[in-house]
């Protein structure tokens, strides 16, 4: 009996298992909440959730926060795919382990959560009406926080590299 190879797909999956589990959790939470919203909140109605934050039910044919809302579906799909590939290239190419896995989990989970809606329903269900923003959903919030984590990770890794380089110059 031979052991699974230590390189290739299995090694990549093992190395990124936290990102995979995190992305799966984002997808599950996003889809469960969207099913609840579609079941309990009539389209176009609003319920107060917290002061200044309402639960609404809207359909978004664009990308995050209503961008490209009037674009044809193939344009939205193309832009979403290119953006996801570009962001993941940055995440996996530039960020250290745990930060990379956290940012990737949020971004991939959010992107796939909205993709499920697009494929199944032809649009994304949005339900959270925050002040100064168009309605959004769990997937949009995950993508946003993933991008913030990525930006912070990039800033901190740049600071760390400069500090290490300066310490090496002083030695």
Biotite code that builds the C-alpha atoms (Angstrom):
import biotite.structure as struc

atoms = struc.array([
    struc.Atom([0.000, 0.000, 0.000], chain_id="A", res_id=1, res_name="UNK", atom_name="CA", element="C"),
    struc.Atom([1.430, 3.401, -0.959], chain_id="A", res_id=2, res_name="UNK", atom_name="CA", element="C"),
    struc.Atom([0.885, 6.713, 0.751], chain_id="A", res_id=3, res_name="UNK", atom_name="CA", element="C"),
    struc.Atom([-0.748, 9.623, -1.024], chain_id="A", res_id=4, res_name="UNK", atom_name="CA", element="C"),
    struc.Atom([1.775, 11.747, -2.890], chain_id="A", res_id=5, res_name="UNK", atom_name="CA", element="C"),
    struc.Atom([3.251, 14.593, -0.851], chain_id="A", res_id=6, res_name="UNK", atom_name="CA", element="C"),
    struc.Atom([3.076, 16.973, -3.787], chain_id="A", res_id=7, res_name="UNK", atom_name="CA", element="C"),
    struc.Atom([0.432, 17.889, -6.266], chain_id="A", res_id=8, res_name="UNK", atom_name="CA", element="C"),
    struc.Atom([-3.273, 18.367, -5.673], chain_id="A", res_id=9, res_name="UNK", atom_name="CA", element="C"),
    struc.Atom([-3.469, 16.547, -2.320], chain_id="A", res_id=10, res_name="UNK", atom_name="CA", element="C"),
    struc.Atom([-0.599, 18.538, -0.817], chain_id="A", res_id=11, res_name="UNK", atom_name="CA", element="C"),
    struc.Atom([-2.157, 21.781, -2.094], chain_id="A", res_id=12, res_name="UNK", atom_name="CA", element="C"),
    struc.Atom([-5.526, 20.847, -0.566], chain_id="A", res_id=13, res_name="UNK", atom_name="CA", element="C"),
    struc.Atom([-3.915, 19.931, 2.775], chain_id="A", res_id=14, res_name="UNK", atom_name="CA", element="C"),
    struc.Atom([-1.927, 23.162, 2.844], chain_id="A", res_id=15, res_name="UNK", atom_name="CA", element="C"),
    struc.Atom([-5.065, 25.215, 2.220], chain_id="A", res_id=16, res_name="UNK", atom_name="CA", element="C"),
    struc.Atom([-7.604, 23.239, 4.246], chain_id="A", res_id=17, res_name="UNK", atom_name="CA", element="C"),
    struc.Atom([-8.410, 26.209, 6.485], chain_id="A", res_id=18, res_name="UNK", atom_name="CA", element="C"),
    struc.Atom([-9.257, 28.295, 3.417], chain_id="A", res_id=19, res_name="UNK", atom_name="CA", element="C"),
    struc.Atom([-11.428, 25.487, 2.040], chain_id="A", res_id=20, res_name="UNK", atom_name="CA", element="C"),
    struc.Atom([-13.283, 25.026, 5.341], chain_id="A", res_id=21, res_name="UNK", atom_name="CA", element="C"),
    struc.Atom([-13.698, 28.795, 5.736], chain_id="A", res_id=22, res_name="UNK", atom_name="CA", element="C"),
    struc.Atom([-14.978, 29.258, 2.187], chain_id="A", res_id=23, res_name="UNK", atom_name="CA", element="C"),
    struc.Atom([-17.436, 26.406, 2.703], chain_id="A", res_id=24, res_name="UNK", atom_name="CA", element="C"),
    struc.Atom([-18.688, 28.020, 5.926], chain_id="A", res_id=25, res_name="UNK", atom_name="CA", element="C"),
    struc.Atom([-19.212, 31.364, 4.148], chain_id="A", res_id=26, res_name="UNK", atom_name="CA", element="C"),
    struc.Atom([-21.153, 29.645, 1.351], chain_id="A", res_id=27, res_name="UNK", atom_name="CA", element="C"),
    struc.Atom([-23.368, 27.729, 3.799], chain_id="A", res_id=28, res_name="UNK", atom_name="CA", element="C"),
    struc.Atom([-24.160, 30.776, 5.961], chain_id="A", res_id=29, res_name="UNK", atom_name="CA", element="C"),
    struc.Atom([-24.776, 32.938, 2.881], chain_id="A", res_id=30, res_name="UNK", atom_name="CA", element="C"),
    struc.Atom([-27.115, 30.428, 1.253], chain_id="A", res_id=31, res_name="UNK", atom_name="CA", element="C"),
    struc.Atom([-29.039, 29.630, 4.462], chain_id="A", res_id=32, res_name="UNK", atom_name="CA", element="C"),
    struc.Atom([-29.671, 33.317, 5.140], chain_id="A", res_id=33, res_name="UNK", atom_name="CA", element="C"),
    struc.Atom([-30.700, 33.957, 1.526], chain_id="A", res_id=34, res_name="UNK", atom_name="CA", element="C"),
    struc.Atom([-33.171, 31.045, 1.621], chain_id="A", res_id=35, res_name="UNK", atom_name="CA", element="C"),
    struc.Atom([-34.637, 32.450, 4.842], chain_id="A", res_id=36, res_name="UNK", atom_name="CA", element="C"),
    struc.Atom([-34.911, 35.944, 3.304], chain_id="A", res_id=37, res_name="UNK", atom_name="CA", element="C"),
    struc.Atom([-36.574, 34.617, 0.126], chain_id="A", res_id=38, res_name="UNK", atom_name="CA", element="C"),
    struc.Atom([-39.010, 32.633, 2.279], chain_id="A", res_id=39, res_name="UNK", atom_name="CA", element="C"),
    struc.Atom([-39.870, 35.226, 4.947], chain_id="A", res_id=40, res_name="UNK", atom_name="CA", element="C"),
    struc.Atom([-39.414, 38.676, 3.414], chain_id="A", res_id=41, res_name="UNK", atom_name="CA", element="C"),
    struc.Atom([-41.565, 39.692, 0.437], chain_id="A", res_id=42, res_name="UNK", atom_name="CA", element="C"),
    struc.Atom([-39.597, 41.253, -2.404], chain_id="A", res_id=43, res_name="UNK", atom_name="CA", element="C"),
    struc.Atom([-39.465, 45.024, -2.052], chain_id="A", res_id=44, res_name="UNK", atom_name="CA", element="C"),
    struc.Atom([-40.500, 45.096, 1.624], chain_id="A", res_id=45, res_name="UNK", atom_name="CA", element="C"),
    struc.Atom([-38.358, 46.217, 4.556], chain_id="A", res_id=46, res_name="UNK", atom_name="CA", element="C"),
    struc.Atom([-38.115, 45.222, 8.223], chain_id="A", res_id=47, res_name="UNK", atom_name="CA", element="C"),
    struc.Atom([-36.064, 47.047, 10.813], chain_id="A", res_id=48, res_name="UNK", atom_name="CA", element="C"),
    struc.Atom([-33.175, 44.841, 11.925], chain_id="A", res_id=49, res_name="UNK", atom_name="CA", element="C"),
    struc.Atom([-31.160, 47.330, 13.999], chain_id="A", res_id=50, res_name="UNK", atom_name="CA", element="C"),
    struc.Atom([-31.434, 51.114, 14.237], chain_id="A", res_id=51, res_name="UNK", atom_name="CA", element="C"),
    struc.Atom([-30.579, 52.471, 10.753], chain_id="A", res_id=52, res_name="UNK", atom_name="CA", element="C"),
    struc.Atom([-30.221, 48.930, 9.332], chain_id="A", res_id=53, res_name="UNK", atom_name="CA", element="C"),
    struc.Atom([-33.137, 47.268, 7.581], chain_id="A", res_id=54, res_name="UNK", atom_name="CA", element="C"),
    struc.Atom([-33.709, 43.809, 6.172], chain_id="A", res_id=55, res_name="UNK", atom_name="CA", element="C"),
    struc.Atom([-34.980, 44.106, 2.613], chain_id="A", res_id=56, res_name="UNK", atom_name="CA", element="C"),
    struc.Atom([-35.294, 41.680, -0.245], chain_id="A", res_id=57, res_name="UNK", atom_name="CA", element="C"),
    struc.Atom([-33.950, 42.803, -3.586], chain_id="A", res_id=58, res_name="UNK", atom_name="CA", element="C"),
    struc.Atom([-32.564, 41.136, -6.693], chain_id="A", res_id=59, res_name="UNK", atom_name="CA", element="C"),
    struc.Atom([-29.158, 42.211, -7.946], chain_id="A", res_id=60, res_name="UNK", atom_name="CA", element="C"),
    struc.Atom([-28.180, 41.312, -11.491], chain_id="A", res_id=61, res_name="UNK", atom_name="CA", element="C"),
    struc.Atom([-24.824, 43.130, -11.139], chain_id="A", res_id=62, res_name="UNK", atom_name="CA", element="C"),
    struc.Atom([-21.805, 42.440, -8.951], chain_id="A", res_id=63, res_name="UNK", atom_name="CA", element="C"),
    struc.Atom([-21.064, 43.525, -5.369], chain_id="A", res_id=64, res_name="UNK", atom_name="CA", element="C"),
    struc.Atom([-23.152, 46.440, -4.135], chain_id="A", res_id=65, res_name="UNK", atom_name="CA", element="C"),
    struc.Atom([-25.041, 46.742, -7.454], chain_id="A", res_id=66, res_name="UNK", atom_name="CA", element="C"),
    struc.Atom([-22.066, 47.561, -9.691], chain_id="A", res_id=67, res_name="UNK", atom_name="CA", element="C"),
    struc.Atom([-22.810, 46.619, -13.365], chain_id="A", res_id=68, res_name="UNK", atom_name="CA", element="C"),
    struc.Atom([-26.485, 46.123, -12.487], chain_id="A", res_id=69, res_name="UNK", atom_name="CA", element="C"),
    struc.Atom([-27.648, 46.826, -16.047], chain_id="A", res_id=70, res_name="UNK", atom_name="CA", element="C"),
    struc.Atom([-24.856, 44.896, -17.816], chain_id="A", res_id=71, res_name="UNK", atom_name="CA", element="C"),
    struc.Atom([-25.603, 41.672, -19.724], chain_id="A", res_id=72, res_name="UNK", atom_name="CA", element="C"),
    struc.Atom([-25.123, 38.478, -17.665], chain_id="A", res_id=73, res_name="UNK", atom_name="CA", element="C"),
    struc.Atom([-22.052, 37.393, -19.651], chain_id="A", res_id=74, res_name="UNK", atom_name="CA", element="C"),
    struc.Atom([-20.297, 40.705, -18.854], chain_id="A", res_id=75, res_name="UNK", atom_name="CA", element="C"),
    struc.Atom([-21.046, 40.287, -15.139], chain_id="A", res_id=76, res_name="UNK", atom_name="CA", element="C"),
    struc.Atom([-19.745, 36.702, -15.272], chain_id="A", res_id=77, res_name="UNK", atom_name="CA", element="C"),
    struc.Atom([-16.586, 37.708, -17.137], chain_id="A", res_id=78, res_name="UNK", atom_name="CA", element="C"),
    struc.Atom([-15.812, 40.652, -14.847], chain_id="A", res_id=79, res_name="UNK", atom_name="CA", element="C"),
    struc.Atom([-16.465, 38.528, -11.750], chain_id="A", res_id=80, res_name="UNK", atom_name="CA", element="C"),
    struc.Atom([-14.212, 35.712, -12.991], chain_id="A", res_id=81, res_name="UNK", atom_name="CA", element="C"),
    struc.Atom([-11.348, 38.017, -13.977], chain_id="A", res_id=82, res_name="UNK", atom_name="CA", element="C"),
    struc.Atom([-11.570, 39.858, -10.652], chain_id="A", res_id=83, res_name="UNK", atom_name="CA", element="C"),
    struc.Atom([-11.597, 36.607, -8.664], chain_id="A", res_id=84, res_name="UNK", atom_name="CA", element="C"),
    struc.Atom([-8.577, 35.204, -10.543], chain_id="A", res_id=85, res_name="UNK", atom_name="CA", element="C"),
    struc.Atom([-6.662, 38.487, -10.134], chain_id="A", res_id=86, res_name="UNK", atom_name="CA", element="C"),
    struc.Atom([-7.404, 38.734, -6.425], chain_id="A", res_id=87, res_name="UNK", atom_name="CA", element="C"),
    struc.Atom([-6.550, 35.082, -5.770], chain_id="A", res_id=88, res_name="UNK", atom_name="CA", element="C"),
    struc.Atom([-3.276, 35.508, -7.663], chain_id="A", res_id=89, res_name="UNK", atom_name="CA", element="C"),
    struc.Atom([-2.403, 38.349, -5.303], chain_id="A", res_id=90, res_name="UNK", atom_name="CA", element="C"),
    struc.Atom([-3.600, 36.464, -2.224], chain_id="A", res_id=91, res_name="UNK", atom_name="CA", element="C"),
    struc.Atom([-1.684, 33.268, -2.976], chain_id="A", res_id=92, res_name="UNK", atom_name="CA", element="C"),
    struc.Atom([1.346, 35.009, -4.425], chain_id="A", res_id=93, res_name="UNK", atom_name="CA", element="C"),
    struc.Atom([1.989, 37.681, -1.833], chain_id="A", res_id=94, res_name="UNK", atom_name="CA", element="C"),
    struc.Atom([0.432, 36.852, 1.516], chain_id="A", res_id=95, res_name="UNK", atom_name="CA", element="C"),
    struc.Atom([1.768, 34.639, 4.306], chain_id="A", res_id=96, res_name="UNK", atom_name="CA", element="C"),
    struc.Atom([-0.038, 31.404, 5.308], chain_id="A", res_id=97, res_name="UNK", atom_name="CA", element="C"),
    struc.Atom([-2.827, 32.236, 7.768], chain_id="A", res_id=98, res_name="UNK", atom_name="CA", element="C"),
    struc.Atom([-3.569, 35.683, 6.348], chain_id="A", res_id=99, res_name="UNK", atom_name="CA", element="C"),
    struc.Atom([-3.688, 34.151, 2.866], chain_id="A", res_id=100, res_name="UNK", atom_name="CA", element="C"),
    struc.Atom([-6.062, 31.417, 3.982], chain_id="A", res_id=101, res_name="UNK", atom_name="CA", element="C"),
    struc.Atom([-8.344, 33.854, 5.825], chain_id="A", res_id=102, res_name="UNK", atom_name="CA", element="C"),
    struc.Atom([-8.549, 36.323, 2.910], chain_id="A", res_id=103, res_name="UNK", atom_name="CA", element="C"),
    struc.Atom([-8.979, 33.515, 0.363], chain_id="A", res_id=104, res_name="UNK", atom_name="CA", element="C"),
    struc.Atom([-11.726, 31.866, 2.432], chain_id="A", res_id=105, res_name="UNK", atom_name="CA", element="C"),
    struc.Atom([-13.759, 35.063, 2.594], chain_id="A", res_id=106, res_name="UNK", atom_name="CA", element="C"),
    struc.Atom([-13.238, 36.087, -1.034], chain_id="A", res_id=107, res_name="UNK", atom_name="CA", element="C"),
    struc.Atom([-13.781, 32.634, -2.569], chain_id="A", res_id=108, res_name="UNK", atom_name="CA", element="C"),
    struc.Atom([-16.703, 31.809, -0.251], chain_id="A", res_id=109, res_name="UNK", atom_name="CA", element="C"),
    struc.Atom([-18.397, 35.102, -1.060], chain_id="A", res_id=110, res_name="UNK", atom_name="CA", element="C"),
    struc.Atom([-17.796, 34.826, -4.793], chain_id="A", res_id=111, res_name="UNK", atom_name="CA", element="C"),
    struc.Atom([-19.119, 31.255, -4.915], chain_id="A", res_id=112, res_name="UNK", atom_name="CA", element="C"),
    struc.Atom([-22.111, 32.142, -2.707], chain_id="A", res_id=113, res_name="UNK", atom_name="CA", element="C"),
    struc.Atom([-23.170, 34.813, -5.191], chain_id="A", res_id=114, res_name="UNK", atom_name="CA", element="C"),
    struc.Atom([-22.353, 32.562, -8.158], chain_id="A", res_id=115, res_name="UNK", atom_name="CA", element="C"),
    struc.Atom([-24.773, 29.934, -6.818], chain_id="A", res_id=116, res_name="UNK", atom_name="CA", element="C"),
    struc.Atom([-27.533, 32.578, -6.853], chain_id="A", res_id=117, res_name="UNK", atom_name="CA", element="C"),
    struc.Atom([-26.636, 33.722, -10.375], chain_id="A", res_id=118, res_name="UNK", atom_name="CA", element="C"),
    struc.Atom([-26.750, 30.187, -11.741], chain_id="A", res_id=119, res_name="UNK", atom_name="CA", element="C"),
    struc.Atom([-29.860, 29.078, -9.833], chain_id="A", res_id=120, res_name="UNK", atom_name="CA", element="C"),
    struc.Atom([-31.911, 32.296, -9.923], chain_id="A", res_id=121, res_name="UNK", atom_name="CA", element="C"),
    struc.Atom([-30.403, 34.538, -12.595], chain_id="A", res_id=122, res_name="UNK", atom_name="CA", element="C"),
    struc.Atom([-29.660, 37.209, -9.961], chain_id="A", res_id=123, res_name="UNK", atom_name="CA", element="C"),
    struc.Atom([-28.277, 37.568, -6.453], chain_id="A", res_id=124, res_name="UNK", atom_name="CA", element="C"),
    struc.Atom([-30.539, 37.967, -3.430], chain_id="A", res_id=125, res_name="UNK", atom_name="CA", element="C"),
    struc.Atom([-29.539, 41.026, -1.402], chain_id="A", res_id=126, res_name="UNK", atom_name="CA", element="C"),
    struc.Atom([-31.145, 41.740, 1.950], chain_id="A", res_id=127, res_name="UNK", atom_name="CA", element="C"),
    struc.Atom([-29.090, 43.967, 4.221], chain_id="A", res_id=128, res_name="UNK", atom_name="CA", element="C"),
    struc.Atom([-29.769, 47.694, 3.795], chain_id="A", res_id=129, res_name="UNK", atom_name="CA", element="C"),
    struc.Atom([-26.858, 49.532, 5.407], chain_id="A", res_id=130, res_name="UNK", atom_name="CA", element="C"),
    struc.Atom([-26.634, 53.332, 5.597], chain_id="A", res_id=131, res_name="UNK", atom_name="CA", element="C"),
    struc.Atom([-25.007, 54.930, 2.528], chain_id="A", res_id=132, res_name="UNK", atom_name="CA", element="C"),
    struc.Atom([-24.712, 51.601, 0.626], chain_id="A", res_id=133, res_name="UNK", atom_name="CA", element="C"),
    struc.Atom([-26.961, 49.685, -1.751], chain_id="A", res_id=134, res_name="UNK", atom_name="CA", element="C"),
    struc.Atom([-28.457, 46.476, -0.293], chain_id="A", res_id=135, res_name="UNK", atom_name="CA", element="C"),
    struc.Atom([-25.942, 43.650, 0.099], chain_id="A", res_id=136, res_name="UNK", atom_name="CA", element="C"),
    struc.Atom([-25.686, 40.108, 1.489], chain_id="A", res_id=137, res_name="UNK", atom_name="CA", element="C"),
    struc.Atom([-23.395, 37.827, 3.511], chain_id="A", res_id=138, res_name="UNK", atom_name="CA", element="C"),
    struc.Atom([-21.333, 37.017, 0.399], chain_id="A", res_id=139, res_name="UNK", atom_name="CA", element="C"),
    struc.Atom([-20.741, 40.711, -0.368], chain_id="A", res_id=140, res_name="UNK", atom_name="CA", element="C"),
    struc.Atom([-19.699, 41.340, 3.231], chain_id="A", res_id=141, res_name="UNK", atom_name="CA", element="C"),
    struc.Atom([-17.330, 38.346, 3.145], chain_id="A", res_id=142, res_name="UNK", atom_name="CA", element="C"),
    struc.Atom([-15.731, 39.584, -0.087], chain_id="A", res_id=143, res_name="UNK", atom_name="CA", element="C"),
    struc.Atom([-15.320, 43.069, 1.405], chain_id="A", res_id=144, res_name="UNK", atom_name="CA", element="C"),
    struc.Atom([-13.716, 41.790, 4.616], chain_id="A", res_id=145, res_name="UNK", atom_name="CA", element="C"),
    struc.Atom([-11.533, 39.410, 2.589], chain_id="A", res_id=146, res_name="UNK", atom_name="CA", element="C"),
    struc.Atom([-10.295, 42.351, 0.519], chain_id="A", res_id=147, res_name="UNK", atom_name="CA", element="C"),
    struc.Atom([-9.631, 44.323, 3.716], chain_id="A", res_id=148, res_name="UNK", atom_name="CA", element="C"),
    struc.Atom([-7.706, 41.352, 5.184], chain_id="A", res_id=149, res_name="UNK", atom_name="CA", element="C"),
    struc.Atom([-5.740, 41.075, 1.948], chain_id="A", res_id=150, res_name="UNK", atom_name="CA", element="C"),
    struc.Atom([-4.878, 44.797, 1.995], chain_id="A", res_id=151, res_name="UNK", atom_name="CA", element="C"),
    struc.Atom([-3.820, 44.698, 5.656], chain_id="A", res_id=152, res_name="UNK", atom_name="CA", element="C"),
    struc.Atom([-1.766, 41.552, 5.011], chain_id="A", res_id=153, res_name="UNK", atom_name="CA", element="C"),
    struc.Atom([-0.033, 43.195, 2.046], chain_id="A", res_id=154, res_name="UNK", atom_name="CA", element="C"),
    struc.Atom([0.706, 46.317, 4.097], chain_id="A", res_id=155, res_name="UNK", atom_name="CA", element="C"),
    struc.Atom([2.034, 44.332, 7.046], chain_id="A", res_id=156, res_name="UNK", atom_name="CA", element="C"),
    struc.Atom([4.147, 42.044, 4.862], chain_id="A", res_id=157, res_name="UNK", atom_name="CA", element="C"),
    struc.Atom([5.622, 45.127, 3.163], chain_id="A", res_id=158, res_name="UNK", atom_name="CA", element="C"),
    struc.Atom([6.420, 46.678, 6.541], chain_id="A", res_id=159, res_name="UNK", atom_name="CA", element="C"),
    struc.Atom([7.948, 43.404, 7.740], chain_id="A", res_id=160, res_name="UNK", atom_name="CA", element="C"),
    struc.Atom([10.109, 43.102, 4.596], chain_id="A", res_id=161, res_name="UNK", atom_name="CA", element="C"),
    struc.Atom([11.357, 46.699, 4.951], chain_id="A", res_id=162, res_name="UNK", atom_name="CA", element="C"),
    struc.Atom([12.172, 46.144, 8.639], chain_id="A", res_id=163, res_name="UNK", atom_name="CA", element="C"),
    struc.Atom([14.041, 42.911, 7.858], chain_id="A", res_id=164, res_name="UNK", atom_name="CA", element="C"),
    struc.Atom([15.965, 44.608, 5.035], chain_id="A", res_id=165, res_name="UNK", atom_name="CA", element="C"),
    struc.Atom([16.888, 47.548, 7.287], chain_id="A", res_id=166, res_name="UNK", atom_name="CA", element="C"),
    struc.Atom([18.052, 45.169, 10.042], chain_id="A", res_id=167, res_name="UNK", atom_name="CA", element="C"),
    struc.Atom([20.228, 43.353, 7.481], chain_id="A", res_id=168, res_name="UNK", atom_name="CA", element="C"),
    struc.Atom([21.736, 46.651, 6.298], chain_id="A", res_id=169, res_name="UNK", atom_name="CA", element="C"),
    struc.Atom([22.634, 47.631, 9.867], chain_id="A", res_id=170, res_name="UNK", atom_name="CA", element="C"),
    struc.Atom([24.419, 44.329, 10.592], chain_id="A", res_id=171, res_name="UNK", atom_name="CA", element="C"),
])
